[in-house]
Amino acid sequence: MEWPFIVAIVAIIGGLGYAAFEEREKTRRAQLANAAEGDTDRIAALEERVRTLERIVTDRGFELEEEFRRLERSA
């Protein structure tokens, strides 16, 4: 075989390999972006739940109910 032919084959194979690598990386980046978006939604929902729980726990009515429950148990 002649050198120019071998060089052309190596260049073609290298180009195809590089194109496949780029496509795989693009797909991986898209999957990571989708996963991050899902995580952001879950975090926002959890933060809202924590705010609600904080509001309940810091409510004076909640403290009174807890005190009544403690008194009933000790009676």
C-alpha distance (Angstrom), angle and dihedral (degrees) to the residues before:
residue distance angle dihedral
M1 . . .
E2 3.72 . .
W3 3.81 123.0 .
P4 3.82 97.3 -120.4
F5 3.81 89.5 55.6
I6 3.83 91.9 50.3
V7 3.80 91.2 46.6
A8 3.82 90.4 50.9
I9 3.81 92.0 50.5
V10 3.82 92.0 48.3
A11 3.81 90.4 48.3
I12 3.81 92.3 50.3
I13 3.80 93.1 47.1
G14 3.81 91.0 45.9
G15 3.81 91.3 49.6
L16 3.80 92.2 50.0
G17 3.79 91.1 47.5
Y18 3.78 91.4 50.1
A19 3.83 91.9 48.0
A20 3.82 90.5 50.9
F21 3.81 90.5 49.0
E22 3.82 91.9 50.3
E23 3.81 91.7 48.9
R24 3.81 91.5 49.5
E25 3.81 91.1 49.4
K26 3.81 91.7 49.0
T27 3.82 90.1 52.1
R28 3.81 91.7 47.0
R29 3.82 91.9 50.5
A30 3.81 90.7 50.2
Q31 3.81 91.1 50.6
L32 3.80 91.3 49.5
A33 3.80 90.9 49.6
N34 3.82 90.8 51.4
A35 3.79 91.5 48.5
A36 3.80 91.2 49.4
E37 3.80 90.5 50.6
G38 3.81 90.5 52.4
D39 3.80 90.5 48.4
T40 3.80 90.6 50.6
D41 3.80 90.6 53.5
R42 3.82 91.7 48.2
I43 3.80 91.9 48.5
A44 3.80 91.4 50.2
A45 3.82 90.7 51.0
L46 3.82 91.4 48.6
E47 3.80 91.7 48.8
E48 3.80 89.7 52.9
R49 3.81 90.6 50.6
V50 3.81 91.0 50.1
R51 3.83 90.9 50.2
T52 3.80 89.5 51.6
L53 3.80 92.4 48.9
E54 3.80 91.5 47.4
R55 3.78 89.7 51.7
I56 3.81 91.2 51.0
V57 3.79 95.1 45.7
T58 3.80 95.1 46.5
D59 3.81 91.9 47.9
R60 3.82 111.4 109.8
G61 3.83 90.6 -137.0
F62 3.79 89.8 60.4
E63 3.80 90.9 52.2
L64 3.80 90.8 51.0
E65 3.80 92.4 49.6
E66 3.79 90.2 50.9
E67 3.80 90.7 50.0
F68 3.82 90.9 50.2
R69 3.82 90.4 50.0
R70 3.80 90.9 50.7
L71 3.81 91.0 49.1
E72 3.81 92.1 48.2
R73 3.80 91.5 51.0
S74 3.77 93.1 48.6
A75 3.83 93.0 47.9
